[in-house]
Amino acid sequence: MDPAEAAKWHRHQAEQCRAKAVLGSDKETRAHYLGLAATYDGLADNKERMAVVLQFPLRRRRQSKLLDRSAVLVPLIGPKQT
């Protein structure tokens, strides 16, 4: 499932939980459904952030070329003498 679609689904579930909380017969039931709604909202937030990251991926860092140490040392100490 696409992260944006998953976020919509989680938001819908949160709305359903809030609706059930209003209809809850006791305080504990209402608190339970409101807690579930908060959890679904948090999941939706995470999915929305994921959708943004996937939409704008970080650029790949250029790999630095390894410095050939012998190329640096030869001019400093001179070529090998035989």
Residue pairs with C-beta under 8 A, 6 or more apart in sequence:
1 9
2 51
3 47
3 48
3 50
3 51
3 54
4 47
4 48
4 51
6 43
6 44
6 47
7 44
7 45
7 47
7 48
7 51
8 44
10 40
10 41
10 43
10 44
10 47
11 40
11 41
11 44
13 36
13 40
14 36
14 37
14 38
14 40
14 41
14 44
15 37
17 33
17 34
17 36
17 37
17 40
18 33
18 34
18 37
20 33
21 29
21 30
21 31
21 32
21 33
21 34
21 37
22 30
24 30
24 32
24 33
